[in-house]
Amino acid sequence: MPRPRVHDLDDVLDAAERLAVEGGPSAVTLRAVAAATEMSNGAIYHAFGSRGGLVGRAWLRAAHRFLDLQQGSVEEALGQDRADGRAAAVDAVVAAADTPAVFAERFPQSSRFLLTVRRDELLGSDVPEDVADELTRLDSVLVELFVRLARALWGRKDGRAVEVIEACVVGLPTGLLLQAKRKPDAAMRQRLETAVRAVLTLDPPPPGKRHDSNKKGI
């Protein structure tokens, strides 16, 4: 009796990414993924529970790849043996902001997938509870990074300081790299670094009153 074929679930997630990138989120169906991987619908359902579980796991894998790169680059910058600790902290913010470009180089399909599939679309579908919880926890991971960088730069963790870091790590890369809808090149990355360093030459405004700093839930 022949042994059952063993499927690599990463191949299934790769197929889900590819289908979403090429045809949009609606192109990712269990039948389409089964055809792309020669894996049965039943085996995919057994592994992921539903289409929402499959797409959610694909999104989580891509997001964790991104966050691992970002955390690693920040650790490397902050770990540099430099007399000027603030300079190392600025380099760490620059490295965090540059992560989308690094991610696009190392994981081009995962990068396009994150831009194709919005997380709010996933949370509104048949995503298993454990996947939905993990998706929600990603917010706290990012906030912890923002707080860490704000403390490294200014010894602060209030909302206004964190908002400046968020602008550098999320807002500027979105505007200068991601909205260009093409692979980030050296010139784009240099403009981003220049912009981030310029923003960080100014200290954040003083902490506002309690009700002001709580507006964004930070």
C-alpha positions in Angstrom: 0.0 0.0 0.0 1.5 3.4 -1.0 2.4 5.8 1.8 0.2 8.9 2.0 1.7 12.0 0.5 3.1 14.4 3.1 2.3 18.0 2.3 4.3 21.0 3.5 1.9 23.5 4.9 4.2 26.3 4.0 3.5 25.4 0.4 -0.2 25.8 1.1 0.4 29.3 2.6 2.7 30.2 -0.4 -0.2 29.2 -2.7 -2.7 31.3 -0.8 -0.3 34.3 -0.9 0.2 33.8 -4.7 -3.5 33.6 -5.4 -4.3 36.7 -3.4 -1.5 38.7 -5.0 -2.5 37.7 -8.5 -6.3 37.7 -8.2 -7.2 39.5 -5.0 -8.5 38.1 -1.7 -11.6 36.5 -3.4 -9.3 34.3 -5.5 -8.2 32.4 -2.4 -10.6 29.5 -2.1 -10.0 26.1 -0.7 -10.6 24.6 -4.2 -8.1 27.0 -5.8 -5.5 26.3 -3.2 -6.1 22.5 -3.5 -5.6 22.8 -7.3 -2.4 24.8 -6.9 -0.9 22.4 -4.3 -2.4 19.0 -5.4 -3.7 18.8 -1.8 -7.2 17.7 -1.2 -9.9 20.1 0.0 -10.4 17.9 3.0 -6.7 17.9 4.0 -6.6 21.7 3.7 -9.8 22.0 5.8 -8.3 19.6 8.4 -5.2 21.7 8.6 -6.7 25.2 8.7 -10.4 24.7 9.7 -11.8 27.1 7.1 -10.9 29.5 4.3 -10.6 32.2 6.9 -8.2 30.1 8.9 -6.1 29.5 5.9 -6.0 33.2 4.8 -5.5 34.3 8.4 -2.6 31.9 8.9 -1.0 33.2 5.7 -1.4 36.8 6.8 0.0 35.9 10.3 3.0 34.2 8.7 3.8 37.2 6.6 3.2 39.6 9.5 5.6 37.7 11.8 8.2 37.6 9.0 8.0 41.3 8.8 8.0 41.9 12.6 11.0 39.5 13.1 13.0 41.5 10.5 12.0 44.7 12.2 12.8 43.6 15.7 16.1 42.1 14.6 17.2 45.4 12.9 16.2 47.4 15.9 18.1 45.1 18.2 21.2 45.3 16.0 21.1 49.1 16.0 20.5 49.4 19.7 23.2 46.9 20.4 26.0 48.9 18.7 28.7 49.9 21.1 28.5 53.6 20.6 29.4 56.5 23.0 26.3 58.4 21.8 23.3 56.3 22.9 20.9 58.7 21.2 22.6 58.2 17.8 22.1 54.5 18.2 18.5 55.0 19.0 18.0 57.2 15.9 19.7 54.5 13.8 17.2 52.0 15.3 14.2 54.1 14.3 15.7 54.5 10.8 16.2 50.7 10.6 12.6 50.1 11.8 11.3 52.5 9.1 13.4 50.8 6.4 12.0 47.3 7.2 9.3 47.4 4.5 12.1 47.8 1.9 14.1 44.9 3.4 11.0 42.8 3.7 10.2 43.4 0.0 13.7 42.2 -1.0 13.7 39.1 1.2 10.0 38.0 1.0 8.6 39.8 -2.1 5.4 37.7 -2.3 4.7 38.0 1.4 5.3 41.8 1.1 2.8 42.1 -1.8 0.4 39.8 0.1 0.3 42.1 3.1 -0.5 45.0 0.8 -3.2 43.0 -1.0 -5.1 41.6 2.0 -6.2 44.1 4.6 -6.4 42.8 8.2 -9.9 44.1 8.7 -11.1 42.0 5.8 -9.8 38.9 7.6 -11.3 39.8 11.0 -14.7 40.1 9.3 -14.5 36.6 7.8 -14.7 33.1 9.2 -11.3 33.4 11.0 -10.9 31.0 13.9 -10.9 32.6 17.3 -7.2 31.7 18.0 -6.2 33.3 14.7 -8.3 36.4 15.4 -6.8 36.8 18.8 -3.2 36.5 17.4 -4.0 39.1 14.8 -5.2 41.5 17.5 -2.1 40.9 19.6 0.1 42.2 16.8 -1.1 45.7 17.7 0.5 45.3 21.2 3.8 44.1 19.6 4.0 47.3 17.5 3.1 49.6 20.4 5.8 47.9 22.5 8.3 48.7 19.8 7.2 52.3 19.5 7.4 52.7 23.3 10.8 51.1 23.5 12.2 53.5 20.8 10.6 56.5 22.4 12.2 55.6 25.7 15.6 55.0 24.0 15.4 58.4 22.4 13.8 60.7 24.9 13.3 58.6 28.1 9.6 59.0 27.5 6.6 56.7 26.8 3.7 59.1 26.7 1.3 59.3 23.8 2.9 62.3 22.1 6.4 60.7 22.1 5.0 57.4 20.8 3.1 59.2 18.0 6.4 60.7 16.7 7.9 57.2 16.5 4.7 55.8 14.9 5.0 58.6 12.3 8.6 57.6 11.5 8.0 53.8 11.5 4.6 53.7 9.9 3.5 57.0 8.4 6.7 58.0 6.5 7.3 54.5 5.0 3.7 54.2 3.9 3.9 57.6 2.1 7.4 57.3 0.7 7.7 53.6 0.0 4.5 51.7 0.0 2.2 54.1 -1.8 4.7 54.3 -4.7 3.4 50.8 -5.8 6.8 49.7 -7.0 9.8 48.0 -5.4 11.6 50.5 -3.1 14.9 51.5 -4.7 18.0 53.1 -3.2 16.8 56.7 -3.9 13.4 56.0 -2.2 15.1 54.5 0.8 17.5 57.4 1.1 14.7 59.9 1.0 13.0 57.9 3.8 16.1 57.9 5.9 16.6 61.6 5.4 13.0 62.3 6.4 13.1 60.1 9.5 16.4 61.7 10.7 14.9 65.2 10.1 11.8 64.4 12.2 13.9 63.1 15.0 16.0 66.3 15.2 13.0 67.8 17.1 11.9 66.5 20.5 8.2 65.6 20.8 5.8 68.2 22.3 5.5 68.0 26.1 3.1 65.4 27.3 -0.5 66.6 27.1 -3.1 66.3 29.7 -4.3 62.8 30.6 -7.4 62.9 28.4 -5.2 64.1 25.4 -2.7 61.3 25.6 -5.4 58.7 25.9 -7.2 59.6 22.6 -5.4 56.9 20.6 -5.5 54.3 23.4 -1.7 54.4 24.0 
